[in-house]
């Protein structure tokens, strides 16, 4: 049984996006592309490229997308360049999927607006941010799969440096997630399930030789959390083959059934895969049920 919906996700780009990625997407033909921000440092090249793609794309901008421009103008130009692709504090609704963006330009660390974000958005309280995310989620079609897309993940996923949003660049290690996103998830769950939260920002390779980050977990409510920040996402293997990283998720109906990190060759060959979550076909909610009569 094939999944109903196949979504490619590009973690923090930091400039690593070009026509080779477009060629790969043309071969892989996912149903949509999610982009978690930190496209570059405020340059126009990548938003323009993303606008050229022929598949549905949803993007939330990250802290690097401010270009360290405290006037907020660089951040605003990035948002304008992305146009309808930017879902920060809003909804991107496709025929088979609803994507709701968390707070744009987040650098994690609870709830903090940089000077660039303050200049671009004005003062926004924690509760206002929570309400913006929740309101966007309430407008989403209840009959299609639903994904929350943040640059930073939510608080509550652990305080260790290796946690999906754990601070690793200086001691002490602590939970560096976004508090508004965590509160929004709680509010949204009163109305509909939240099957998947996708984010980046906290790179997989930890600083100071501390190893690799845990990039996937699920909570007791059944929400899955996926950190996609494999940086750099362009590379090569020991055989000299070019590699492109995408995280990959699949839904069967409204059920999340597959999550992985994938490294593709430029011709679309799946060269390496780290499988993070898989629901066997027989356990899927829309699988044919055996009669006991
Ligand atoms: Fe970031």
Boltz pocket constraint, residues with backbone or C-beta under 6 A from the ligand:
constraints:
  - pocket:
      binder: B
      contacts: [[A, 12], [A, 38], [A, 62], [A, 63], [A, 64], [A, 106], [A, 107], [A, 151], [A, 201], [A, 202]]
      max_distance: 6.0
